[in-house]
Amino acid sequence: MKFNRNAIEVAVAQGMVASYIRTLETETVPLIESVGRRLATDIFATHTVPHFTKSGMDGYAVRAEDVQGASSSKPILLKVNQTIPCGVVPCLPVEHGQAAKIMTGAPLPSGADTVVMLELTEERRLGEETVVAILMEVAKGRNVSAIGEEIQDHDFLLETGRKIYAGEAALLATFGFHQVPVYRKPKVAIFTTGSELLDVDQPLELGKIRNSNQYMLYSLVKESGGEIYAIESIPDNVAQAKEMVNQTIGKADLIITSGGVSVGDYDIIAQLFDEWNGKRLFNKIKMRPGSVTTAGILDGKFVFGLSGNPGACFVGFELFVRPVIYGVQGKKNPFLSSFNAYLGGDYTKGNEHTRFVRGESFIRDGKVYVRQVGKDQSSVTLSIKDANCLIVIPPGDGVMDGELVTALRLYKPE
C-alpha cells in the first residue's frame, strides 16, 4: 500500500474523518477558568433581564404626565423627594408633582414611568426645598428599561460546543453560572520523524535542519484548544515508531506525526500504517500540497501522518486535524468555513489536483479579494505566518486575476 495508493477527493477524506469524531467527556470548571473552553450543554436564561424596571441613564424619575409642555423657556418645577443610587431600593413612591433623582441602572420608584436625562434639567432651591426644573417635554417610558426587555426567562442563550469568549463569559455570569460544564481538552501527542532533524538549540550541520514542524504543530494544537500530552522526535526506525505509537495510544486522545509518509526508503510512518493493527482511512488525497497526508483509527483514536514539508504539514493540519480537535470538544461544523472572493493576481501553476494556496484576504473597491502570500511550495515556511486563508485553486491551468474563487478562512490569533 505504500506504493499502491488510491487518491481520494478532499471532501471524501473529510467525510471519513467526520464519521469517526466523537465528543470527549465533560467536566465542570469555575467560570473564571472556562474562557477558551467549549460548552458541554445548551445554556438558557434563569431569569428575565432586567429583572426589575430600571433607569437607562442618570436623571430624574418622573410621571410623564407631569412634564408635558415643559421647555427651556417654560420649565416645569417638581419637588425632589429622594435620591436613588444604583443598587439601592427606592424608599418612596413618586407622587404627582414629584421627582426622584436617579442613577443609571437604579430601580425605578413606583409611580414613576419616565426618566428625564440630567442634561435636560436644572436643580434649584425653593426655600427649604430642593426642586428640579424640567427643561424639555419627555415621552412616557423614555430612558426606562422594562422587566424582561432584553431577555426573557428560559430564553436560549448559548449552544453546546460554543467557545467561551468575553461575551459568553459575561452572559454566564449574568445568569449565575459560577460553575460551567465544558468538554475536556483532548490530549495530543506530536511525533516528528527524520534523522535529519536538529533540536532548535543545536547548531546547524550540513544535511540537517532544525525541527520547525514540532513547534508549528505544538502551536496549532494549543490554538485549537488541545492539550499537549507528549512531543518527541522519532528517528528513522519503524520498530521504534511502532513502539512509541502503541505506548501512547492508550493515554493520548490523538496522535499527530510529521514526516515519513511518502514512498522513500526511510518513510517509516507510511510503513507503520501498512503494518499496524488499526484501520487506515486514507493515505493519498487529490490535493497539493500534502497529497500523502494519511489518517487512521487505532483503538478508537485518530492517528494522522502529515507531510514533513512545513507548508504541506500546515495545510494537512488545517484541513483534517484541527476539525478533529474542534469536533471532539463539541464544535458544530468543525471544518474550515469558506467564502467567495476575487483573485488578486494571476495563478498560472497548473495541476491535476486541487491546490490549497496560502493567501491573505483584503478589500479593494468594496469587494473581497484574496492573493497568494510568498512562494507556493510545500517546503516553504515563511508564508505560513502571513496566511489568513487558503485559496482553493481547482484542477486545470490555473486562475486569472479578477476571477471568482473559493477560499477557506484560517484561524488567525492577533
C-alpha positions as CSV (number, residue, x, y, z in Angstrom):
1,M,0.0,0.0,0.0
2,K,3.0,2.3,0.4
3,F,3.3,2.4,-3.4
4,N,-0.2,1.4,-4.4
5,R,-2.3,4.3,-3.1
6,N,-5.8,5.2,-4.1
7,A,-6.2,9.0,-4.2
8,I,-9.5,10.4,-3.0
9,E,-11.0,13.9,-3.0
10,V,-10.5,16.2,-0.1
11,A,-14.3,16.3,0.7
12,V,-14.4,12.5,0.8
13,A,-11.4,12.3,3.1
14,Q,-13.0,14.9,5.4
15,G,-16.2,12.9,5.4
16,M,-14.3,9.9,6.5
17,V,-12.7,11.9,9.3
18,A,-16.0,13.4,10.4
19,S,-17.7,9.9,10.7
20,Y,-15.2,9.0,13.5
21,I,-15.3,12.2,15.5
22,R,-16.8,11.6,19.0
23,T,-17.1,14.2,21.7
24,L,-14.9,13.7,24.8
25,E,-16.1,13.5,28.4
26,T,-17.3,16.7,30.1
27,E,-16.1,18.4,33.2
28,T,-17.2,21.3,35.3
29,V,-14.8,24.2,35.9
30,P,-15.1,27.6,37.6
31,L,-16.4,30.4,35.3
32,I,-13.1,32.2,35.6
33,E,-11.3,29.2,34.2
34,S,-13.8,28.5,31.4
35,V,-12.7,31.1,28.9
36,G,-11.3,29.4,25.8
37,R,-13.2,26.2,26.6
38,R,-16.2,24.8,24.8
39,L,-19.6,24.5,26.4
40,A,-20.8,20.9,27.0
41,T,-24.5,21.9,27.3
42,D,-27.0,24.4,26.0
43,I,-27.4,27.5,28.2
44,F,-30.8,29.0,28.9
45,A,-31.7,32.2,30.8
46,T,-32.6,31.6,34.5
47,H,-34.5,34.9,34.9
48,T,-35.5,38.0,33.0
49,V,-33.1,40.8,32.1
50,P,-33.6,43.3,33.6
51,H,-35.4,41.6,36.4
52,F,-36.6,44.9,37.7
53,T,-37.7,48.2,36.0
54,K,-34.6,50.4,35.9
55,S,-33.3,53.8,34.8
56,G,-31.4,53.8,31.5
57,M,-29.4,56.9,32.5
58,D,-28.6,59.5,35.1
59,G,-31.5,61.9,35.5
60,Y,-34.9,62.3,37.3
61,A,-37.6,59.7,37.6
62,V,-41.0,61.4,36.9
63,R,-44.6,60.9,35.9
64,A,-44.7,61.6,32.2
65,E,-48.0,63.5,32.6
66,D,-46.2,66.0,34.9
67,V,-43.6,67.1,32.3
68,Q,-45.8,67.5,29.2
69,G,-45.3,71.0,27.8
70,A,-42.0,71.6,29.5
71,S,-39.4,73.7,27.7
72,S,-36.3,75.8,28.5
73,S,-38.5,79.0,28.3
74,K,-41.3,77.4,30.3
75,P,-39.7,74.9,32.7
76,I,-41.9,72.7,35.0
77,L,-40.8,72.5,38.6
78,L,-41.0,69.3,40.5
79,K,-40.2,68.6,44.1
80,V,-37.3,66.1,44.6
81,N,-38.3,63.6,47.2
82,Q,-35.3,61.2,47.2
83,T,-32.0,60.2,45.5
84,I,-31.7,56.7,44.3
85,P,-28.1,55.4,43.7
86,C,-27.6,52.3,41.7
87,G,-28.2,49.2,43.8
88,V,-30.5,50.9,46.3
89,V,-34.2,50.2,46.5
90,P,-36.3,53.3,46.4
91,C,-37.8,54.2,49.8
92,L,-40.7,56.4,48.5
93,P,-43.1,56.5,45.6
94,V,-43.2,59.4,43.1
95,E,-46.4,61.2,43.6
96,H,-48.0,63.9,41.3
97,G,-45.7,66.9,41.2
98,Q,-42.6,65.0,42.5
99,A,-39.4,63.6,41.0
100,A,-36.7,61.3,42.3
101,K,-33.0,61.9,41.4
102,I,-31.9,58.5,39.9
103,M,-28.6,57.0,38.7
104,T,-28.2,54.7,35.7
105,G,-29.2,51.1,36.5
106,A,-31.1,52.1,39.7
107,P,-34.6,50.7,40.2
108,L,-37.4,53.0,39.2
109,P,-39.6,54.1,42.1
110,S,-43.3,53.2,42.0
111,G,-45.4,55.9,40.4
112,A,-42.7,57.0,38.0
113,D,-42.8,55.9,34.4
114,T,-40.2,58.0,32.7
115,V,-36.6,59.3,33.3
116,V,-35.6,62.8,32.2
117,M,-31.9,62.8,31.4
118,L,-29.8,65.0,33.7
119,E,-28.8,67.3,30.8
120,L,-32.4,68.4,30.4
121,T,-32.8,69.5,34.0
122,E,-31.6,72.1,36.5
123,E,-31.6,71.5,40.2
124,R,-32.8,74.5,42.2
125,R,-33.6,75.5,45.7
126,L,-37.1,76.8,46.5
127,G,-37.0,77.9,50.1
128,E,-36.1,74.9,52.2
129,E,-37.0,72.5,49.4
130,T,-35.0,71.1,46.6
131,V,-36.8,71.2,43.2
132,V,-35.8,70.2,39.7
133,A,-36.6,72.3,36.6
134,I,-37.6,70.1,33.7
135,L,-36.5,71.9,30.5
136,M,-38.0,69.6,27.9
137,E,-41.1,67.5,27.4
138,V,-40.3,63.8,27.5
139,A,-42.5,61.0,26.2
140,K,-43.8,58.3,28.6
141,G,-41.4,55.4,29.0
142,R,-38.3,57.2,27.7
143,N,-35.0,56.2,29.3
144,V,-36.6,53.3,31.2
145,S,-35.7,49.6,30.8
146,A,-38.7,47.4,31.4
147,I,-38.6,44.0,33.1
148,G,-37.6,41.4,30.5
149,E,-36.8,43.9,27.8
150,E,-33.5,42.3,26.9
151,I,-34.0,38.7,27.8
152,Q,-37.0,36.6,28.9
153,D,-36.8,33.8,31.5
154,H,-35.8,30.5,29.8
155,D,-34.6,32.2,26.6
156,F,-32.0,30.2,24.7
157,L,-28.6,31.8,25.1
158,L,-25.6,29.7,24.1
159,E,-25.3,26.4,22.2
160,T,-23.4,23.3,23.1
161,G,-19.9,23.4,21.6
162,R,-19.7,27.2,21.6
163,K,-16.3,28.6,22.6
164,I,-16.4,30.9,25.6
165,Y,-15.1,34.4,24.9
166,A,-15.7,37.6,26.7
167,G,-19.4,38.0,25.7
168,E,-20.2,34.4,26.6
169,A,-18.5,34.8,29.9
170,A,-20.5,37.9,30.6
171,L,-23.7,36.1,29.8
172,L,-22.8,33.1,32.0
173,A,-22.0,35.5,34.9
174,T,-25.3,37.4,34.4
175,F,-27.3,34.3,35.0
176,G,-25.2,32.9,37.9
177,F,-23.3,30.1,36.2
178,H,-20.3,30.2,38.5
179,Q,-19.5,26.6,37.5
180,V,-19.6,25.8,33.8
181,P,-19.9,22.4,32.1
182,V,-17.2,22.1,29.3
183,Y,-15.7,19.4,27.2
184,R,-12.4,18.0,28.3
185,K,-9.4,19.2,26.3
186,P,-8.1,16.5,24.0
187,K,-4.6,15.2,24.9
188,V,-2.5,15.3,21.8
189,A,0.8,13.6,21.1
190,I,3.2,15.0,18.5
191,F,5.9,12.9,16.9
192,T,8.2,14.3,14.3
193,T,10.3,11.9,12.3
194,G,13.5,12.2,10.5
195,S,17.2,11.6,11.5
196,E,18.0,14.9,9.7
197,L,16.1,16.9,12.4
198,L,18.0,19.0,14.9
199,D,16.7,20.4,18.1
200,V,16.1,24.1,18.0
201,D,19.0,24.9,20.2
202,Q,21.5,22.9,18.2
203,P,23.9,24.5,15.7
204,L,23.3,23.8,12.0
205,E,25.0,20.9,10.4
206,L,25.4,20.0,6.7
207,G,22.4,18.0,5.5
208,K,20.4,18.7,8.7
209,I,17.6,21.2,9.5
210,R,16.0,22.4,12.7
211,N,12.8,20.8,13.7
212,S,10.3,23.6,12.9
213,N,7.3,21.3,12.4
214,Q,7.4,20.3,16.1
215,Y,6.9,23.9,17.2
216,M,4.4,24.7,14.5
217,L,2.3,21.7,15.4
218,Y,2.6,22.5,19.1
219,S,1.2,26.0,18.4
220,L,-1.6,24.8,16.2
221,V,-2.7,22.2,18.7
222,K,-2.8,24.8,21.5
223,E,-4.6,27.3,19.3
224,S,-7.2,24.6,18.6
225,G,-7.9,24.0,22.3
226,G,-5.8,20.8,22.6
227,E,-3.5,19.9,25.5
228,I,0.0,18.5,24.7
229,Y,0.4,15.1,26.1
230,A,3.8,14.3,24.5
231,I,6.1,15.9,22.0
232,E,9.0,13.9,20.8
233,S,11.2,13.2,17.7
234,I,11.4,9.7,16.2
235,P,14.5,8.5,14.3
236,D,14.0,6.6,11.0
237,N,13.3,3.4,12.7
238,V,9.9,1.6,12.1
239,A,10.1,-0.6,15.1
240,Q,10.8,2.4,17.4
241,A,7.9,4.4,15.8
242,K,5.5,1.5,16.4
243,E,6.5,1.2,20.0
244,M,6.1,4.9,20.6
245,V,2.6,5.0,19.0
246,N,1.4,1.8,20.8
247,Q,2.6,3.1,24.1
248,T,0.9,6.5,23.6
249,I,-2.4,5.5,22.0
250,G,-3.9,4.4,25.4
251,K,-3.0,7.7,27.0
252,A,-3.5,10.3,24.4
253,D,-6.7,11.1,22.5
254,L,-5.0,11.9,19.2
255,I,-1.5,11.3,17.7
256,I,0.0,13.5,15.0
257,T,3.1,12.5,13.2
258,S,5.1,14.7,10.8
259,G,7.3,13.3,8.0
260,G,7.9,9.8,6.7
261,V,4.6,9.4,4.9
262,S,5.9,9.3,1.3
263,V,7.3,6.3,-0.6
264,G,11.0,6.7,0.1
265,D,13.2,4.1,1.8
266,Y,13.1,6.0,5.1
267,D,9.4,6.9,5.1
268,I,8.7,4.9,8.2
269,I,5.3,6.3,9.0
270,A,3.9,5.1,5.7
271,Q,5.3,1.7,6.5
272,L,3.8,1.9,10.0
273,F,0.3,2.5,8.6
274,D,0.9,-0.6,6.3
275,E,1.8,-2.9,9.2
276,W,-0.3,-1.7,12.1
277,N,-3.5,-3.2,13.7
278,G,-5.6,-0.1,13.1
279,K,-7.9,1.0,10.3
280,R,-6.4,3.2,7.7
281,L,-8.8,5.8,6.4
282,F,-6.8,7.2,3.5
283,N,-3.1,7.6,2.5
284,K,-3.4,9.8,-0.6
285,I,-5.6,12.8,-1.3
286,K,-6.2,14.7,-4.6
287,M,-4.7,17.9,-3.3
288,R,-1.5,20.0,-3.3
289,P,0.4,20.4,-1.1
290,G,0.1,17.4,1.2
291,S,-1.2,14.7,-1.1
292,V,0.4,12.0,1.0
293,T,-1.5,13.1,4.1
294,T,-2.5,9.9,5.9
295,A,-5.1,9.1,8.6
296,G,-6.3,6.1,10.5
297,I,-8.1,4.9,13.6
298,L,-6.3,2.8,16.3
299,D,-8.2,1.7,19.4
300,G,-10.8,4.4,18.6
301,K,-8.2,7.2,18.4
302,F,-7.1,9.2,15.4
303,V,-3.6,8.9,14.2
304,F,-2.6,11.4,11.5
305,G,0.5,11.2,9.3
306,L,1.3,14.7,8.0
307,S,3.9,15.7,5.5
308,G,7.4,16.6,6.7
309,N,7.3,19.7,4.4
310,P,6.2,22.6,6.6
311,G,3.7,24.1,4.1
312,A,2.1,20.7,3.4
313,C,2.1,19.9,7.1
314,F,0.3,23.1,7.9
315,V,-2.4,22.5,5.2
316,G,-2.9,18.9,6.3
317,F,-3.4,20.1,9.9
318,E,-5.9,22.8,8.9
319,L,-8.0,20.5,6.6
320,F,-8.1,17.4,8.8
321,V,-6.6,17.7,12.3
322,R,-8.0,21.0,13.5
323,P,-11.5,19.8,12.7
324,V,-11.0,16.7,14.9
325,I,-9.7,18.7,17.8
326,Y,-12.6,21.1,17.4
327,G,-15.1,18.3,16.9
328,V,-14.2,16.2,20.0
329,Q,-14.9,19.4,22.0
330,G,-18.4,19.6,20.6
331,K,-17.9,22.3,17.9
332,K,-20.6,22.2,15.3
333,N,-19.4,22.3,11.7
334,P,-15.7,21.9,12.8
335,F,-14.2,22.2,9.3
336,L,-12.8,25.5,7.9
337,S,-15.5,27.9,6.7
338,S,-15.4,29.1,3.1
339,F,-16.1,32.4,1.4
340,N,-16.0,33.7,-2.1
341,A,-13.5,36.3,-3.3
342,Y,-11.9,37.7,-6.4
343,L,-8.3,36.6,-7.1
344,G,-5.8,39.3,-6.9
345,G,-3.1,38.5,-9.4
346,D,-2.7,35.5,-11.8
347,Y,-2.2,32.0,-10.5
348,T,-0.9,30.1,-13.5
349,K,0.6,26.9,-11.9
350,G,-1.5,24.1,-13.4
351,N,-2.2,20.9,-11.6
352,E,-4.3,17.8,-11.9
353,H,-5.4,18.1,-8.3
354,T,-7.0,20.9,-6.2
355,R,-4.4,23.3,-4.8
356,F,-4.7,25.0,-1.4
357,V,-2.6,28.1,-1.7
358,R,-1.6,30.1,1.4
359,G,-3.2,33.5,0.9
360,E,-4.4,36.7,2.5
361,S,-7.8,38.5,2.1
362,F,-8.2,42.2,1.6
363,I,-10.8,44.7,0.5
364,R,-10.5,46.7,-2.8
365,D,-13.2,48.9,-4.2
366,G,-15.7,47.4,-1.8
367,K,-15.0,43.8,-2.9
368,V,-13.3,41.0,-1.1
369,Y,-10.1,39.8,-2.8
370,V,-7.5,37.1,-1.9
371,R,-4.0,36.9,-3.1
372,Q,-1.1,34.5,-2.7
373,V,1.4,35.2,0.0
374,G,5.0,34.1,-0.6
375,K,6.1,31.1,-2.6
376,D,3.6,28.4,-3.2
377,Q,5.9,25.5,-2.4
378,S,5.3,22.8,0.2
379,S,8.7,23.2,1.7
380,V,8.3,27.0,2.3
381,T,7.7,28.1,6.0
382,L,7.8,31.9,5.6
383,S,4.3,32.3,4.1
384,I,2.6,30.4,6.9
385,K,2.9,33.4,9.3
386,D,1.2,35.7,6.8
387,A,-1.7,33.5,5.6
388,N,-5.2,34.1,6.9
389,C,-6.9,31.9,4.3
390,L,-6.3,29.0,1.9
391,I,-7.2,29.9,-1.7
392,V,-8.8,26.9,-3.4
393,I,-7.4,26.6,-7.0
394,P,-9.4,23.9,-8.9
395,P,-7.6,21.4,-11.2
396,G,-6.6,22.8,-14.5
397,D,-4.4,25.5,-15.9
398,G,-4.8,28.0,-13.0
399,V,-7.0,31.0,-12.4
400,M,-6.5,34.6,-13.7
401,D,-6.6,37.9,-11.9
402,G,-10.1,39.0,-11.1
403,E,-11.8,35.6,-11.3
404,L,-14.0,34.5,-8.5
405,V,-12.5,31.8,-6.3
406,T,-13.4,30.0,-3.1
407,A,-11.2,30.5,0.0
408,L,-11.1,28.8,3.4
409,R,-10.8,31.0,6.4
410,L,-7.9,30.2,8.8
411,Y,-7.9,30.8,12.5
412,K,-5.6,33.8,13.0
413,P,-4.8,34.9,16.5
414,E,-3.9,38.5,17.0
